[in-house]
Amino acid sequence: MAAPLLMWYWCLFTFSFIILYFLYFYVPMPGKLKDALVYGKARSRTKQNILERLTNVPKWWFKYFYLMSVICNGFVLYTMVAAYFMNQRPPQWFVDLLTTISVHPLTIPRVSQTSILIALCLMVLQGMRRLMECQFVSKYSNATMNILHFFLGMTFYPFLGPTILSEGPHILQKGPFKSVIDVGNYIEWYHALGVIIFLWGSVHQNRACVIFANLRRTDADIKGQIGRASCRERV
């Protein structure tokens, strides 16, 4: 049986970053070519040529990654909440899409419906938080990124929801929950641990975002300054 699209995508995504890492740090190449592999202040400050101006986008377009996450993963979360708690059948086109791009349903599911529900909730929360930070906290310079980075980011989040669903029971299988409160009866210790780690990481990522934003609001900008607190002393 041919490998599903999801498997090819994640293999391509992973190996792309590995290859780009080795190219950037271990392979001698012109500065302009290296600029295509990185974004933001890691890029050189030389004047951009016409090709670079056509293939570069503003770094503040990062917020579109998280907007895409909220839309796509929010839809998947709503679909599964409706299926688990309101006995609503997922749209047939979505069922067909999931079975086409993955090996869903698995003979033996790797994750439970509880895990799926928690993971989707956390992804939507993370996407909403990062979108708010990008929109209202972060202060961007005129830094840019290559259009390929933007493309990878825009495809990353839409594939997350279907990937999680593909590892669980059949999407049409009714959930074991009698109500939202009943979900608590199916939570295992590793669910609680995962949520705690997620919340801890979210708090520190938010603090880091605020620190960098405050550095940019000073008259001296960020040149020569290093943010303090939020675990930076341990780095």
C-alpha positions in Angstrom: 0.0 0.0 0.0 1.3 3.4 -0.9 2.5 5.7 1.9 -0.3 8.3 2.8 0.1 12.0 2.1 0.4 12.8 5.8 3.4 10.6 6.1 5.1 12.1 3.1 4.4 15.6 4.3 5.9 15.0 7.8 8.9 13.3 6.3 9.5 16.1 3.9 9.0 18.7 6.6 11.4 17.0 9.0 14.2 16.3 6.5 13.9 19.8 5.0 14.8 21.4 8.4 17.6 18.9 8.9 19.1 19.5 5.5 18.7 23.3 5.8 20.5 23.2 9.2 23.5 21.4 7.7 23.6 23.6 4.7 23.6 26.7 6.7 26.2 25.7 9.3 28.5 23.3 7.4 28.4 24.1 3.7 30.2 27.2 2.4 27.8 29.3 0.2 27.3 32.9 -0.8 25.6 35.1 1.8 22.6 35.8 -0.4 21.9 32.1 -0.6 22.3 31.7 3.2 19.7 34.4 3.6 17.2 32.3 1.9 17.6 29.6 4.6 16.9 31.9 7.6 14.7 34.8 8.6 14.6 37.9 10.7 17.8 39.3 12.1 19.8 36.2 11.2 19.7 37.5 7.6 22.4 39.9 6.3 21.7 43.6 6.2 22.9 44.0 2.6 20.6 45.6 0.1 18.1 43.2 -1.4 18.0 42.6 -5.2 14.8 42.4 -7.2 14.6 38.6 -6.8 14.9 38.8 -3.0 12.2 41.5 -2.8 9.9 39.3 -4.8 10.5 36.2 -2.7 10.6 37.8 0.7 7.6 38.6 2.9 7.5 40.6 6.2 8.3 38.7 9.3 5.1 39.9 11.0 3.3 37.6 8.6 4.0 35.0 11.3 0.6 35.9 12.7 -1.1 34.2 9.7 0.4 30.9 10.8 -1.6 31.1 14.0 -4.7 32.5 12.3 -4.6 29.4 10.1 -4.1 27.2 13.2 -7.2 28.7 14.9 -9.3 28.3 11.8 -8.3 24.8 10.9 -7.8 23.2 14.3 -10.8 25.1 15.6 -12.9 23.5 12.9 -11.5 20.0 13.7 -12.2 20.6 17.4 -15.7 21.8 16.8 -16.4 18.8 14.5 -15.2 16.3 17.2 -17.0 18.0 20.1 -20.2 17.9 18.0 -19.5 14.2 17.3 -18.6 13.2 20.8 -21.1 15.2 22.8 -24.0 16.1 20.4 -24.1 12.9 18.3 -23.6 14.9 15.1 -22.0 13.1 12.2 -18.8 14.8 10.9 -19.1 16.1 7.3 -18.7 13.4 4.8 -16.1 15.4 2.8 -14.0 15.6 6.0 -14.3 11.9 6.6 -13.3 11.2 3.0 -10.4 13.6 3.2 -9.0 12.0 6.4 -9.2 8.5 4.9 -7.6 9.7 1.7 -4.5 11.4 3.2 -3.9 8.9 6.0 -4.3 5.3 6.9 -7.3 6.1 9.0 -8.9 4.2 10.5 -6.1 2.1 12.1 -6.9 -1.5 13.1 -5.6 -0.8 16.6 -5.8 3.0 17.4 -2.7 4.5 19.0 -4.5 7.2 21.0 -7.8 7.5 22.8 -10.6 9.9 22.1 -9.8 11.6 25.3 -6.2 12.2 24.1 -7.6 13.6 20.8 -9.9 16.0 22.6 -7.2 17.3 24.9 -4.7 17.7 22.1 -7.1 19.6 19.9 -8.1 21.9 22.8 -4.4 22.7 23.6 -3.6 23.3 19.9 -6.5 25.8 19.6 -5.5 27.5 22.8 -1.9 27.8 21.7 -2.9 29.2 18.3 -5.2 31.8 19.9 -2.5 32.8 22.4 0.2 33.2 19.8 -2.2 35.1 17.5 -3.0 37.6 20.3 0.7 37.9 21.1 1.6 38.6 17.4 -1.2 41.1 17.1 -1.0 43.0 20.4 2.3 42.2 22.1 5.1 41.7 19.6 6.8 44.7 18.1 8.2 43.9 14.7 11.1 45.5 12.8 11.3 45.5 9.0 12.8 42.0 9.1 11.8 39.5 6.4 11.6 35.8 5.7 11.7 33.8 2.5 8.4 32.8 0.9 9.3 29.1 1.4 9.3 29.7 5.2 5.9 31.2 4.9 4.6 28.3 2.8 5.9 25.7 5.3 4.3 27.6 8.2 1.0 27.9 6.4 0.9 24.1 5.8 2.2 23.0 9.2 -0.9 23.8 11.3 -3.6 22.6 8.9 -2.0 19.1 8.9 -1.8 18.9 12.7 -5.5 18.2 13.3 -5.9 15.4 10.7 -2.6 13.9 11.9 -4.0 13.6 15.5 -7.3 12.2 14.3 -5.6 9.6 12.1 -4.0 8.0 15.1 -7.3 7.5 17.0 -10.4 5.5 16.7 -12.6 5.8 13.6 -13.8 9.4 13.3 -17.4 8.1 13.0 -17.1 6.1 16.3 -19.2 7.6 19.1 -17.3 8.9 22.1 -17.6 7.3 25.5 -18.5 10.6 27.2 -22.0 11.2 28.5 -21.3 14.9 29.0 -18.4 17.4 29.1 -18.0 16.8 32.8 -17.7 13.0 32.2 -14.4 13.6 30.3 -12.8 13.9 33.7 -13.5 10.2 34.3 -11.3 9.2 31.4 -8.3 11.5 32.1 -5.1 9.6 32.9 -2.0 10.8 34.7 -0.1 11.4 31.5 -2.9 13.7 30.3 -2.6 15.8 33.4 1.2 15.9 33.1 1.0 16.9 29.5 -1.4 19.8 30.3 0.8 21.0 33.1 3.9 21.0 30.9 1.9 22.8 28.2 0.7 25.5 30.6 4.2 25.9 32.0 5.7 26.3 28.6 3.0 28.7 27.5 3.6 31.0 30.5 7.3 31.2 29.8 6.8 31.7 26.0 4.5 34.5 26.8 7.0 36.1 29.2 9.7 35.8 26.6 7.4 37.5 24.0 6.8 40.3 26.4 10.5 40.7 27.2 11.5 41.0 23.6 8.6 43.4 22.9 9.7 45.6 25.8 13.3 45.7 24.5 12.1 46.9 21.2 10.1 49.7 22.8 13.3 51.3 24.4 15.1 54.1 22.7 18.2 51.9 22.3 16.2 49.2 20.6 17.6 45.7 21.1 21.2 46.2 20.0 23.5 44.7 22.6 20.7 43.9 25.0 19.8 40.5 26.3 16.5 39.8 28.0 16.4 38.7 31.6 14.1 36.3 33.5 11.9 33.5 32.2 14.8 30.9 32.3 17.2 33.0 30.3 19.8 32.8 33.1 19.9 29.1 32.5 20.6 29.3 28.8 
